[in-house]
């Protein structure tokens, strides 16, 4: 099982951070993310609760469903499908806290398991390392904008 937890303080207002993380269209601006596409709009907001989007990083592609959306402090997602490896995704949470002075604390958690006999555990370790790097890179990119 992989458990990714990234906590970072960024010197960017909370509204800007939330918009960058929640808006599929901004994902193409992040170096480790190749493409993101909105498949189905959310019920109250374009990228809000119920939205389904694809996110591609290299040859890896996931279909994420937004399951909770509380602008600008909280978002949850569930990976419903992935290629070329199957992920059993159990948790996807992003929490933001306004620290004042245009500074935001971000906590990003993703947990799951790569469903592949014999090598799944090794791939879980790789997923943890790669996922952590991607989340950190995205947050650094938001801070540099």
HUTAFEN-V12342 format. One line per field, one symbol per residue. ss: DSSP state (@ for helix, = for strand, . for the rest). phi: phi as a letter, one per 30 degrees, with the letter a starting at -180 (. if undefined). A space follows every 10 residues. Layout:
# HUTAFEN-V12342
ss=???
phi=???
This chain:
# HUTAFEN-V12342
ss=.========= ...@@@@@@@ @@.@@@@@@. ....====== .......... .======..= ========== ...======= ===...==== ========== ..======== ====.....@ @@@@@@@@@@ @@@@@@@@@@ @@@@.
phi=.cbcbcbacc cbeedddddd dddedddddc edcdbbbdcb dddcbecdej dbbcbcbidc bbcccdcaab dccaabbbdd aabdcdccdc abbbcbbdci hhbbccbbbb blbdcbeice dddddddddd dedddddddd ddddd
